[in-house]
Amino acid sequence: MTTPSRGPSDGAAVVAALRAALGDAVSVEIGALEAARADRSGHRSLCAPLAVVFAGSIADVQATLRIATAHETPVVTRGAGTGLAGGSIAGLGEIVLSTIRMNRVLEIAPADELAVVEPGVINADLNVALEGHGLWFAPDPASKAISTIGGNIATGAGGLLCAKYGVTREAVLGLRVVRSDGTLLELGHRSVKGVTGLDLTALMIGSEGTLGVIVEATVKLLPVPTGLTWTIGAWFADVRTAAAASAAITAARVRPAVMELLDARAVELIGAHLGLPVRDRRAYLLVQTDGSASESEAALAASIITELGGDASLTDDLVAGERLLAIRRAFHPAMEAYARLGAGTGRGSVLIEDVAVPRSRLAEMFDAIGDIESRHDLVIPTVAHAGDGNLHPNFLFGGDVIPDRVWAAAGELFEVALALGGTLTGEHGIGLLKKRWLGDELGSEQLALQRQIKAVFDPLNILNPGKVFS
């Protein structure tokens, strides 16, 4: 993490200026400062930041950034702190700009199928607000009950429904963004179409707080799906066959709302966590269809699964479907429970990774993970959003510090993903976690160009310095 070379008097002057402009919105309480040192990636900064500004309005954000520019003080924008790449961690000499209190749904426009929200709106809360309108906000991160829409946009979040309904990027029509000098930009549009000039809205999505601070979003809504929801829970002898089945379902032009795949190691740990009998440590494929064609799509998916040797349970009963979904939902709790045991070594931790490959190469990626796990003597349970080729290998290890062998294994994992035509991150972002490998995917010329773009938007390099770009 980049830290400014300033003495204590500079920090005191910055805090004094913030308090003079923003009053009680500025906190130097130990609890607030300590919370800002970490997110859910497992990373933690070495020192606490200067202060946390709990912005309540666009004007608060502008005032904070003007003061930061005047003092050349770094600013780390933060939502709910649920990120998995270390992108919102703050440290020595940095201001934390929290948008968690900017949490109003400003407008719901049913005729135009859009909503206007502040960045601190919790993802799932927007859908609560949409009840009765026949509309919903489709992006569905696993953290939707606790993550903010601003954070989802800043990281380019994905989730379980991406293969059919798209990622966050595809649901954003327009943004209001504050630049590092306090200037407010109005980006995008409310219309379905809009191609005027360069698409700066798209540039901001996934920029991880390095180009500006998102203070308002106009998001696209979809009609609530009609018809029954069908759920398939299928067991396979091995993950390669299960991955082949998921690829065959996609090749048959079936578009499940959910298609999730758990490898044998994940199934084993989930079984232990839930107290379920798991025979032969088999792989698990979960498929869920919705909409008017849900029954025929589910029937076709089930037939493909059976033809490839899967043992499938198919239901349109919501309670029974939820029981099948519960196995997938237990993945992260099971990993956390195992990590706490430290694999018999005392306190343990988990590094949650995120790569994506073409759906047809999913089986090869699982093969590579198994090989890496064996050669490095690691435990790497993996879940995949099989519908879009996004995998989350979880590296489990003892202690609080990520060992060198885990980083070496992760590096090999990234190399394989890129070699298969994939990417370093499908939805978590780069943050601190992956910046050392950024050039491997982008190449030197594109990386240099992206750094130049960063410099145009943030000439003093005060917006989330040290994240994404080394």
N, C-alpha and C positions, 0 to 999 in steps of 0.2 A: 504494500500500500504506500502511495506517495504521501509524505508528510511535509508540511512547510517548515522552513528553518526560521522560526520566530520565537522570541522569548516570551515569558509569562506576561509581560506588560502589554504585548500586542493582543494576546488572548483576552486579557481583562478589558482592553479598549473595545474589542469586537463585541464582547458580551454586554458591555455598557451601552454601546450603540444599539444593539438589538433590543435591549430592555427599554431604552428611551423611545424607540419607534413602535415596539410591539407589546410592551408591558408584560402582563401575566402569561402571555402566549409563549414566553421564553422560560425554559426550565433548565436548571443546573442541578436538579435533584439526583442523587446517586442512582436511584432506581431507574430513572429515565435514561441517564447516561449509560448505565451498565446494559440495559436492554438493547441499546443501539449498537453495541459492540458485536452482536451476533445475529445470524438469521438461522434458518433450518438446514444450512449446508454443513454444519458442524464446525465452521470456521469462527474464529473470534479474534478481534483486533488486540494488539498488545496493550493499548492504552485507551482510556475513555475520551470521547470527543469534548469539544468546548461547551456545547450547549445543544439543547433540542428546542427547535421552534415548532410549536403545534399550530400551524397555519389554519385559520378559519375562513379565509377568503383569498381571492386572487390578489387583492391589495397587500395582504400579509406576505404572500409569496414574492411579490415584486419588491416590497421593502426589504425583505431578507436578502434577496439577490443583489440589490443595489448596495447594501452595506457590505456584503461579501466581496463585490467587485471593488468597492472603494478601499477595502483592506486586503484585497487579493487573498481571501481566505477560502479554502475549499468547502464545498457544500455537497452533502450526500442526501439525496432525496429518498424518503422512506415511506412505505405504506404500512401494511400489516406486519412486515418482517417475515413473511412466509417463504421467501425465495430460497432456492436450493443451489445457488452458484456464488454466494458471497457478494452479490451486487449492491446490497444496501447496508453493508457493514461500515461503520464509521470509527475513526481512531483519532490519534493525537492531532490537535490543532484544527479539527474539522467541525463545521456546523452541520447538524442534522436537521433537515427540513422535512417535517412530518406532515403528510396530507390526510392523516387518518380522521381528522375532525371535519374535513370537507366532504361530508357524506350525504348530501341531499340529491334526491332524484328531482331534477329541475323541471323536466317536461316529459310527458308521454304523449306521443302523437300517433294514435291508432291508424288514422287515414294514410299517413306516410310510413307507417311501420318503422318508427324510430323512437328513441328516447335520448334525452340529454341528461347527463349525470356528472356529478363532481367525482374526482378521482378516488375519494375515500369510501365510496359506496361498495359494500361487500357484494361480491358477485352473486351469491344466492339471494340476497335481499332484493336485488332488482327484479328477479322473477316473482318474488312475493308481491312486489308492487304492481306487477303486470297481471296478476290474477284478476279475472273478470274481463280482460280485454281480448282474450283469445290469442294472445301473442306471448312469445318467450325470447329470452336472450340465450342463444345456443352455446357459446363457449362454456366448457364444462371442466375446468381444472379439478383435479382431485381435491384441491384445497379450497373449492368454491365457497364453502361455509365460513371460511376465515380470511380468504384473500380478497384484496380490493381490485376493482376494475382498473384503476390507474396503474397498479402494479402488474396486473395481467397484460396491459397494453405495453408497458415499459419493457417487459421481458418477452413479449410475444408468446404468451402462454398458450398451451394446447389443452389436452385432456382426453377423456374417454370417447367423446362424440365427434372427434375431428374428421374421421374418414367420411362421414356422411354430411356433417353440418359445418365443417370448416373450423379453422383455428381463429384466435382472437383477431388476427390481422384482417380476416375476411368479414368481420362484423363491425369495423370502424369506418364511419363515413367522414368524420371531421374531428378536429382537436383544437383546443385553445392551449397554447404553450407559452411559458415565460422563458425568455432567453437569460443568459447569465448576467446581462446588464439590466434586467428588469423589464425589457421590452416585451409586450404581449403580442403574440402572433395568432392570427385567425387562419387555420388551415382546413382544407377540405370543403365540404358542402353538405347540404341536406337532401339533395336530389339523388336519385338512383344512379345517374350517370354524372361524370365530371372529369374532364381530361385537360383542364386549363393549366398550362405550364408544367413544371416539374412536380412530381408527386411528393411533396414534403411531408404530407400526412403519413404515407407509408414509410418514409425515412425515420420518422419519430418512433414508429412501432418497433419494439425490440431494441431500441437504442440505449436502454438500461441507465437512463438518467445522465448520459454523457453529452447530450446535445441541448437539452432544455427540460423544463419541469411541466409535466402535463397537469393542467388545472381544470380541464373540462373536456368531456368526450361526447360526441354525437354517435350513437351506436345503432346498428341495424337490428331489427327484430324480425322474427319469423312466425308464421302461423303455428299454433300448437298442433302437433300431429294428431290425426284422427285414426280411429280403428284400434284394435287390440294390440298389446305389446306381447311378443312371443320371446321366450328365453330358452336357450339351449346351454346345458352344462355337459361338457364332453370330456371323458378321460381317455388318454392315449398311453401307449406303452413307452413312448419316448417323445421328447420335445421336437425332434426333427420331423417326425410324422405329423405332429400337431401343427407345426409351422407350415408344412406342405399343405395341410388341410385348409388353413387360413388363406394361403395363397390361392388355392383352388377355388375357394368361395369367392374371392375377389375376381378371379379370372372368369367366373361364371356370371359376372356383372351383378352380383348381389351386393347391396350396400347396407350392411348392418349398422344400426345406430351405435352398437357397442360390439367390439370383438377383441377380447383380452386373452393373453396367453401366459401361463405360469409354467416355468420349468420344474423339473423334479425336485431340485433343492428347495425351491420356494414352496412347493406342495408339501414337502416333508416338514418344513418349519411352521407352515400354516396349520398343518394337521396337529402338530405338537401344541401349538398355541391355542387352538380351538378344541382340542381333545377329540379330533375326528380320526376314525380309522382310515389310514391311507395305505392302500395296497401297493407294494412294489415301487413306491416313490414315483408314481406316474405323473405325466404332464397333464395340465388342465386347460381346456379352451372354453371360453365363455362367449356366446354369441347372443345378441339381442336385436330383434327387428321391430320396427314401428311403422306407422303410416298405413295407407290404404292397401299396400301390397305385402303387409307384414306376414300374413299366414303363408302365402305362396313362397316368399323369400325364406322363411324359417324352414319350410318343408324341403326346399332345395338344399339349403345349408346342411340340414340334418342328414339328407341322403348322401351328400358329399362326405360328411364326417364318417358315416357308417361304411361307405365304400372304401375309405382309407383306414379302416380298422378301429375307429373311435367308438366308444361306448357312450351314447348320447341320451340325455333326458330332455324332453321337449315339453314346454308348458305355456299356456296363456293365463294361468292363474297368477295374480300379482304376488300373493304370499309365497307360493312355491318358487316363483321367479326370484323373489328377494332372497330366498334361502340359497339359490344357486349363485346369485351375485355376492352374497356374504363371504364366500370363499375368496373372491377377488378383493373385496374391500378389506379383508383381514391381512393383506400382504404387508403393508407398512407397520401396523401394530405388531405383527409377528416378528418382523425384522428388528424393530426397536426392542421388543422383549428379549430376543436372542442376544442382541448387542449388549443389553444391560447385564446379561450373564457373562459376557465376555468370552464366550465359547470355553468356559471353564477356567479362564485366566483372571477373573475379577472383572472390574469395570470395562465395558466395551463400547464401541462406537460403530457408526455405519456411514459410509460415503455413498450417497445416492447419485448414480451417474445417469447420463442421458445422451444416447446416440440414436441416429435414425439411418435406415438403409432402405433401398427399394424393396417393396414387399416380396418380390420374387427371390430376394437374397436373404430373407429372414432366417431360414434354416442354416445357412452358412454362418451367419452371425452367431447363432446359438452354438454351433460347433466351435467357433473360435473362443467364445466365452468359456466353454467347458475345458478347452485346451489350456487357456490362460489360468483358469482356476487350478487345474492339476499341476502345471509347471511351477506356479508360484506358491503352491500349498496354501491357497486361500479359499474362503467360503464366499461365493458370488451368486446368491439367489437372484433370479432375473424375472421381471414381468415385462410384457410387451403390449403396447397398443397395436395388436396385430393388424388391424384395419388400415393403419398407415405406416407400419414399419418402424415405429418408435419404440426402442428398448430402454429399460431402466435396470441395468445391472447394479446390485447393491453389494459393495465391498464391506464385509464384516471383519472387524479386527479388535484386538484388546487395547485398552488405554484410550487417552484423549487425543494423542498426536498421530496423524496419519503416517504410517511407516513408509520408508523409501520403497519397499517391495510393492506396496499398494500403488504408489504413484507410478512405478515402473510397469505394473500390470495395466493400470489405467491408460498409460501411454500406448501400450501395445493394442489395447482395445480401440483407441481412437484411430490408430494406423489401419487396423482392419476395416473399421467402418468407412473410412475414406477410400480405401482400396476397393471396397464393394460398391462405390458410387454414392456413399452416404454423407453424413455430416456429423460434426462434433456435438451438436446440440439440436434436438428437435423442438424443445419447448422451455428449457430451464434458463437458457442464456449462457453467456461467457463469464461475466463477473470477474471474480478473482480466480475461480476454480480452473478455468481452461485457457487463460490468456496466453500461457506459454506455448500452446499448440495452435493459436489462431492463424499464424502464418502458414502452417502446414496445409490448411484448407484454402485460405484465400490466395496464397502466393504473394511474393514480395511487392509486385506492382499494385495489386488491388489493396493490400494492406497499407501501403504508402498513401494511396488515394483516400482511403477511409480516414487515415490520420489527418489528412489535409482538410477533409470535410469537417471533422471534429474541431479543427483549429478555426474554421470559418464561423461556426456557431459559438465557440467557446474559446476566444483568443487567449485568455489568461489561463486556460486549463484549470478552472476551479470547479467544474461540474464533474463530480465523481472521479477525480483523478486516480490513476492507478488501477482502475477497473477496465475490463475489456482490452484496452490498449496498454501494453507495457510502457 
